[in-house]
Structures are given as C-alpha cells and as structure tokens.
Amino acid sequence: MIHALFETPSAYRPTPAQMAAPVPAVEAVLFDFSNTIFRMIDLETWLHRVGVACGRAAVLDEDGAVPEIARQLRDAFRLPGVAALQEGRDLSSQQHRRAMRGWWEHVDFLRGVEETAYRELTAPDAWLPYSDTRPTLRALRARGLRIGIVSDFAWDLRVHLAHAGLEDLIDGCVISYEQGREKPDPQLFLKACADLGADPRATLMVGDNPVRDGAATACGLRAYILPAEQRTGDRGLAEVLRLVA
C-alpha cells in the first residue's frame, strides 16, 4: 500500500508510528574511506615511489615528464576498453588489479612495471588521513557514537587505518571486495548498521558521492555529502559534529 501519491522508492518500510514520531537522534556515523576520511598520496609522489622501486626515477627528472605521464593516464582512462574494465572493479581484488593493469599498460612510464605500481598504490603509507579526520573521529567517540566505514575498496583498508594509528577509533568496516557488492547496494549500509548494533534510522552516512553514498537514504539512513574536491587541507569533517549535536 502506498501512503502518498509521490512516494520516494526505498529499501525499508518504517511503521506508521515511526513516521509520526520525531526523527531519532544519531547514534552511529558511517564514513566512506577514499576522498572522505583518507586520500591517496599525490600523483608525483606516487610516480616517484614507483620510479625508485623499478629503477626509472631518472625519467621523472626530465622536463615535462610528470605532466606527460598525467596526460597519458587521463587519455588512457577514457579509452572504451579501459573504461569497461573499471566497471565493478572494487568487487574483488582480482578485478581491481586487472582494471589497473589494463589502464597502466597504455602509459609509457608504467608499462611493464604494473605490479610495482600496484604495490605502491596499496602500500600502508600510500593513503593518508585528512588533517581533520582524527579530531573528528575522536570527538564522535567522546560523544559515545559508534563509528563505521562503508567503502568501495579492493583491498583491506584496515592497513591504512593501522598505519595512521586510527584503527581504535573505528568500530567496523564493510568493504566492497569482502562483500562482493558495491555501493549503492543497500545491503552494504544495512550490514554496517547491523555490525554496529545501530538502527539505520539513527545512523548518518558521510561520503563524497551523491549516487553511491547518498543511496544510504534508501534504507533509512541520513546522508551528508561532501564536495568532490581533491582536498589537501581539512576535508570539512567538523560539520559532521554539528549534524550529530
């Protein structure tokens, strides 16, 4: 039965009493990982690490080398075959590795050293927390809120949490490659809530993708979407504290 002519499609059914009652206070916060609470090291640093590891570092000292590599990366990513490989790449580590290899083999600097490049991509220190990640997580924990991560990621992001000393501030991780599902699949958000023992209607999802992260609203969560900027300073996470006040 529908209750209104223009109902919003959803994956949950609140009771009439829940719909009439005040919205519950937030008791748990879920975060996307990449470009929300962590970012990858910048391109030039990553290329330098790859160059050192495979003996190609001198190439990067040539005039215009890094911009040319960046151009090749951008152009290769647009190739139909490469773009097709990116679909569902975070469903498994194997798919992600194939997607990266299929992309990088079109880039002169990376051709033939794709495995080295992948090791540098997944190294514990290749992903860094934003400057406001730690203070925000600590403030949420001090308020007694449970904290989780829901991320489309192709390897165990917990290695990056541990390297940054943040693993004790996260109560659970739901990662696409472990579940064989990617956002916006509602089961990822529901599992994260269940793992935290949190009511989805009392949970806030924070991310940077309105389609993938915003899909949390279809199963009862609230969502806060950050601008999809390549931030190097504060990410703007302090706003989350205002939302759960």
LUMLOBA-427287 format. One record per residue (C-alpha): x, y, z; residue number from 1; residue in three letters. Coordinates in pm, whole numbers. Example, Ala and Ser with C-alpha at 12.3 -4.5 7.8 and 13.67 -1.06 7.14 Angstrom:
BEGIN
+--------+--------+--------+-----+------+
!      X !      Y !      Z ! pos ! code !
+--------+--------+--------+-----+------+
!   1230 !   -450 !    780 !   1 !  ALA !
!   1367 !   -106 !    714 !   2 !  SER !
+--------+--------+--------+-----+------+
***
This chain:
BEGIN
+--------+--------+--------+-----+------+
!      X !      Y !      Z ! pos ! code !
+--------+--------+--------+-----+------+
!      0 !      0 !      0 !   1 !  MET !
!    126 !    349 !    -78 !   2 !  ILE !
!     71 !    636 !    167 !   3 !  HIS !
!    130 !    925 !    -73 !   4 !  ALA !
!     96 !    976 !   -446 !   5 !  LEU !
!    464 !   1060 !   -497 !   6 !  PHE !
!    642 !    822 !   -262 !   7 !  GLU !
!   1020 !    801 !   -272 !   8 !  THR !
!   1135 !    446 !   -357 !   9 !  PRO !
!   1314 !    288 !    -64 !  10 !  SER !
!   1450 !    -43 !     61 !  11 !  ALA !
!   1284 !    -18 !    403 !  12 !  TYR !
!    937 !     33 !    545 !  13 !  ARG !
!    908 !    241 !    861 !  14 !  PRO !
!    598 !    178 !   1068 !  15 !  THR !
!    321 !    437 !   1089 !  16 !  PRO !
!    432 !    509 !   1446 !  17 !  ALA !
!    792 !    568 !   1333 !  18 !  GLN !
!    678 !    801 !   1056 !  19 !  MET !
!    472 !   1008 !   1301 !  20 !  ALA !
!    735 !   1018 !   1577 !  21 !  ALA !
!   1028 !   1262 !   1593 !  22 !  PRO !
!   1332 !   1162 !   1386 !  23 !  VAL !
!   1564 !    964 !   1618 !  24 !  PRO !
!   1889 !   1116 !   1731 !  25 !  ALA !
!   2202 !    999 !   1551 !  26 !  VAL !
!   2373 !    717 !   1741 !  27 !  GLU !
!   2619 !    598 !   1476 !  28 !  ALA !
!   2814 !    753 !   1188 !  29 !  VAL !
!   2935 !    568 !    879 !  30 !  LEU !
!   3211 !    712 !    662 !  31 !  PHE !
!   3322 !    646 !    310 !  32 !  ASP !
!   3700 !    597 !    303 !  33 !  PHE !
!   3861 !    735 !    -13 !  34 !  SER !
!   3832 !   1114 !    -52 !  35 !  ASN !
!   3622 !   1132 !    265 !  36 !  THR !
!   3846 !   1047 !    559 !  37 !  ILE !
!   4160 !    936 !    368 !  38 !  PHE !
!   4322 !   1046 !     44 !  39 !  ARG !
!   4587 !    888 !   -173 !  40 !  MET !
!   4932 !   1048 !   -185 !  41 !  ILE !
!   4965 !   1294 !   -474 !  42 !  ASP !
!   5043 !   1169 !   -824 !  43 !  LEU !
!   5400 !   1295 !   -837 !  44 !  GLU !
!   5489 !   1129 !   -505 !  45 !  THR !
!   5335 !    800 !   -619 !  46 !  TRP !
!   5520 !    813 !   -951 !  47 !  LEU !
!   5846 !    884 !   -771 !  48 !  HIS !
!   5796 !    583 !   -544 !  49 !  ARG !
!   5724 !    365 !   -846 !  50 !  VAL !
!   6030 !    504 !  -1025 !  51 !  GLY !
!   6261 !    437 !   -732 !  52 !  VAL !
!   6124 !     84 !   -687 !  53 !  ALA !
!   6172 !    -12 !  -1052 !  54 !  CYS !
!   6480 !    193 !  -1141 !  55 !  GLY !
!   6300 !    451 !  -1353 !  56 !  ARG !
!   6324 !    751 !  -1121 !  57 !  ALA !
!   6561 !    938 !  -1353 !  58 !  ALA !
!   6287 !    959 !  -1616 !  59 !  VAL !
!   6086 !   1182 !  -1383 !  60 !  LEU !
!   6366 !   1441 !  -1376 !  61 !  ASP !
!   6323 !   1515 !  -1744 !  62 !  GLU !
!   6143 !   1838 !  -1833 !  63 !  ASP !
!   5769 !   1785 !  -1860 !  64 !  GLY !
!   5787 !   1419 !  -1764 !  65 !  ALA !
!   5524 !   1421 !  -1491 !  66 !  VAL !
!   5269 !   1631 !  -1688 !  67 !  PRO !
!   5315 !   1397 !  -1984 !  68 !  GLU !
!   5253 !   1091 !  -1767 !  69 !  ILE !
!   4947 !   1262 !  -1622 !  70 !  ALA !
!   4821 !   1330 !  -1976 !  71 !  ARG !
!   4871 !    968 !  -2078 !  72 !  GLN !
!   4690 !    849 !  -1765 !  73 !  LEU !
!   4397 !   1079 !  -1835 !  74 !  ARG !
!   4374 !    986 !  -2203 !  75 !  ASP !
!   4409 !    614 !  -2138 !  76 !  ALA !
!   4133 !    619 !  -1878 !  77 !  PHE !
!   3894 !    743 !  -2147 !  78 !  ARG !
!   3959 !    452 !  -2381 !  79 !  LEU !
!   3645 !    236 !  -2412 !  80 !  PRO !
!   3828 !    -83 !  -2321 !  81 !  GLY !
!   3988 !     74 !  -2016 !  82 !  VAL !
!   3661 !    235 !  -1907 !  83 !  ALA !
!   3487 !   -101 !  -1934 !  84 !  ALA !
!   3744 !   -258 !  -1701 !  85 !  LEU !
!   3659 !     -6 !  -1431 !  86 !  GLN !
!   3301 !   -131 !  -1402 !  87 !  GLU !
!   3275 !   -339 !  -1087 !  88 !  GLY !
!   3649 !   -317 !  -1025 !  89 !  ARG !
!   3601 !   -298 !   -645 !  90 !  ASP !
!   3404 !   -622 !   -629 !  91 !  LEU !
!   3726 !   -820 !   -588 !  92 !  SER !
!   4100 !   -770 !   -559 !  93 !  SER !
!   4147 !   -963 !   -882 !  94 !  GLN !
!   3910 !   -740 !  -1078 !  95 !  GLN !
!   4074 !   -428 !   -942 !  96 !  HIS !
!   4422 !   -549 !  -1031 !  97 !  ARG !
!   4306 !   -628 !  -1386 !  98 !  ARG !
!   4146 !   -284 !  -1415 !  99 !  ALA !
!   4464 !   -107 !  -1307 ! 100 !  MET !
!   4688 !   -319 !  -1530 ! 101 !  ARG !
!   4460 !   -260 !  -1827 ! 102 !  GLY !
!   4484 !    115 !  -1765 ! 103 !  TRP !
!   4854 !    147 !  -1687 ! 104 !  TRP !
!   4972 !    -62 !  -1982 ! 105 !  GLU !
!   4879 !    234 !  -2204 ! 106 !  HIS !
!   5118 !    464 !  -2013 ! 107 !  VAL !
!   5482 !    457 !  -2120 ! 108 !  ASP !
!   5626 !    509 !  -1773 ! 109 !  PHE !
!   5414 !    235 !  -1614 ! 110 !  LEU !
!   5416 !    -23 !  -1894 ! 111 !  ARG !
!   5597 !   -335 !  -1778 ! 112 !  GLY !
!   5609 !   -232 !  -1411 ! 113 !  VAL !
!   5238 !   -256 !  -1336 ! 114 !  GLU !
!   5291 !   -489 !  -1039 ! 115 !  GLU !
!   5539 !   -249 !   -883 ! 116 !  THR !
!   5295 !     35 !   -938 ! 117 !  ALA !
!   5020 !   -169 !   -771 ! 118 !  TYR !
!   5236 !   -238 !   -467 ! 119 !  ARG !
!   5296 !    133 !   -430 ! 120 !  GLU !
!   4923 !    201 !   -468 ! 121 !  LEU !
!   4835 !    -38 !   -186 ! 122 !  THR !
!   5128 !     34 !     46 ! 123 !  ALA !
!   5020 !    118 !    403 ! 124 !  PRO !
!   5154 !    473 !    378 ! 125 !  ASP !
!   5011 !    543 !     30 ! 126 !  ALA !
!   4684 !    664 !    183 ! 127 !  TRP !
!   4678 !    948 !    434 ! 128 !  LEU !
!   4409 !   1073 !    672 ! 129 !  PRO !
!   4292 !   1430 !    625 ! 130 !  TYR !
!   4406 !   1671 !    891 ! 131 !  SER !
!   4057 !   1683 !   1044 ! 132 !  ASP !
!   3993 !   1307 !   1034 ! 133 !  THR !
!   4148 !   1219 !   1369 ! 134 !  ARG !
!   3993 !   1509 !   1565 ! 135 !  PRO !
!   3651 !   1439 !   1417 ! 136 !  THR !
!   3662 !   1067 !   1495 ! 137 !  LEU !
!   3783 !   1138 !   1848 ! 138 !  ARG !
!   3504 !   1390 !   1904 ! 139 !  ALA !
!   3243 !   1143 !   1783 ! 140 !  LEU !
!   3386 !    873 !   2007 ! 141 !  ARG !
!   3385 !   1114 !   2305 ! 142 !  ALA !
!   3014 !   1168 !   2245 ! 143 !  ARG !
!   2954 !    795 !   2264 ! 144 !  GLY !
!   2871 !    745 !   1896 ! 145 !  LEU !
!   2961 !    425 !   1713 ! 146 !  ARG !
!   3175 !    471 !   1402 ! 147 !  ILE !
!   3198 !    256 !   1091 ! 148 !  GLY !
!   3330 !    262 !    736 ! 149 !  ILE !
!   3141 !    161 !    422 ! 150 !  VAL !
!   3372 !    173 !    124 ! 151 !  SER !
!   3412 !     53 !   -231 ! 152 !  ASP !
!   3770 !    -66 !   -196 ! 153 !  PHE !
!   3959 !   -359 !   -343 ! 154 !  ALA !
!   4196 !   -447 !    -58 ! 155 !  TRP !
!   4195 !   -433 !    320 ! 156 !  ASP !
!   4186 !    -63 !    403 ! 157 !  LEU !
!   4244 !   -150 !    767 ! 158 !  ARG !
!   4619 !   -149 !    691 ! 159 !  VAL !
!   4592 !    225 !    627 ! 160 !  HIS !
!   4391 !    282 !    944 ! 161 !  LEU !
!   4654 !     92 !   1142 ! 162 !  ALA !
!   4943 !    281 !    982 ! 163 !  HIS !
!   4777 !    610 !   1075 ! 164 !  ALA !
!   4700 !    488 !   1428 ! 165 !  GLY !
!   4325 !    525 !   1379 ! 166 !  LEU !
!   4209 !    165 !   1398 ! 167 !  GLU !
!   4093 !    201 !   1760 ! 168 !  ASP !
!   3854 !    480 !   1658 ! 169 !  LEU !
!   3668 !    262 !   1405 ! 170 !  ILE !
!   3419 !      2 !   1528 ! 171 !  ASP !
!   3365 !   -179 !   1199 ! 172 !  GLY !
!   3442 !   -183 !    828 ! 173 !  CYS !
!   3220 !   -302 !    544 ! 174 !  VAL !
!   3436 !   -318 !    231 ! 175 !  ILE !
!   3305 !   -400 !   -116 ! 176 !  SER !
!   3569 !   -659 !   -209 ! 177 !  TYR !
!   3490 !   -859 !    105 ! 178 !  GLU !
!   3115 !   -850 !     38 ! 179 !  GLN !
!   3108 !   -891 !   -340 ! 180 !  GLY !
!   2885 !   -584 !   -357 ! 181 !  ARG !
!   2943 !   -218 !   -436 ! 182 !  GLU !
!   2755 !     90 !   -329 ! 183 !  LYS !
!   2477 !    187 !   -388 ! 184 !  PRO !
!   2371 !   -168 !   -288 ! 185 !  ASP !
!   2162 !   -114 !     29 ! 186 !  PRO !
!   2291 !   -436 !    185 ! 187 !  GLN !
!   2628 !   -272 !    249 ! 188 !  LEU !
!   2474 !      5 !    458 ! 189 !  PHE !
!   2241 !   -233 !    637 ! 190 !  LEU !
!   2527 !   -469 !    722 ! 191 !  LYS !
!   2734 !   -181 !    858 ! 192 !  ALA !
!   2445 !    -75 !   1081 ! 193 !  CYS !
!   2388 !   -432 !   1198 ! 194 !  ALA !
!   2758 !   -476 !   1276 ! 195 !  ASP !
!   2744 !   -163 !   1493 ! 196 !  LEU !
!   2414 !   -261 !   1652 ! 197 !  GLY !
!   2269 !     66 !   1523 ! 198 !  ALA !
!   1923 !    147 !   1395 ! 199 !  ASP !
!   1962 !    264 !   1032 ! 200 !  PRO !
!   1720 !    548 !   1104 ! 201 !  ARG !
!   1957 !    668 !   1376 ! 202 !  ALA !
!   2266 !    646 !   1155 ! 203 !  THR !
!   2439 !    909 !    943 ! 204 !  LEU !
!   2635 !    823 !    626 ! 205 !  MET !
!   2913 !   1063 !    527 ! 206 !  VAL !
!   3069 !   1047 !    181 ! 207 !  GLY !
!   3157 !   1237 !   -135 ! 208 !  ASP !
!   2944 !   1062 !   -397 ! 209 !  ASN !
!   2574 !   1154 !   -413 ! 210 !  PRO !
!   2483 !    839 !   -605 ! 211 !  VAL !
!   2684 !    580 !   -415 ! 212 !  ARG !
!   2691 !    731 !    -67 ! 213 !  ASP !
!   2361 !    913 !    -95 ! 214 !  GLY !
!   2194 !    578 !   -162 ! 215 !  ALA !
!   2209 !    518 !    212 ! 216 !  ALA !
!   1890 !    721 !    241 ! 217 !  THR !
!   1702 !    446 !     56 ! 218 !  ALA !
!   1743 !    220 !    358 ! 219 !  CYS !
!   1663 !    474 !    626 ! 220 !  GLY !
!   1995 !    643 !    697 ! 221 !  LEU !
!   2059 !   1013 !    672 ! 222 !  ARG !
!   2341 !   1125 !    444 ! 223 !  ALA !
!   2586 !   1412 !    435 ! 224 !  TYR !
!   2765 !   1454 !    101 ! 225 !  ILE !
!   3094 !   1642 !     89 ! 226 !  LEU !
!   3200 !   1831 !   -225 ! 227 !  PRO !
!   3401 !   1601 !   -452 ! 228 !  ALA !
!   3717 !   1809 !   -425 ! 229 !  GLU !
!   4073 !   1680 !   -420 ! 230 !  GLN !
!   4132 !   1834 !    -80 ! 231 !  ARG !
!   4480 !   1855 !     71 ! 232 !  THR !
!   4382 !   2055 !    381 ! 233 !  GLY !
!   4088 !   1995 !    614 ! 234 !  ASP !
!   3817 !   1785 !    450 ! 235 !  ARG !
!   3534 !   1972 !    622 ! 236 !  GLY !
!   3453 !   1688 !    859 ! 237 !  LEU !
!   3389 !   1918 !   1153 ! 238 !  ALA !
!   3046 !   1983 !   1001 ! 239 !  GLU !
!   2957 !   1625 !   1092 ! 240 !  VAL !
!   2984 !   1717 !   1459 ! 241 !  LEU !
!   2724 !   1989 !   1413 ! 242 !  ARG !
!   2492 !   1743 !   1241 ! 243 !  LEU !
!   2503 !   1498 !   1532 ! 244 !  VAL !
!   2489 !   1760 !   1807 ! 245 !  ALA !
+--------+--------+--------+-----+------+
***
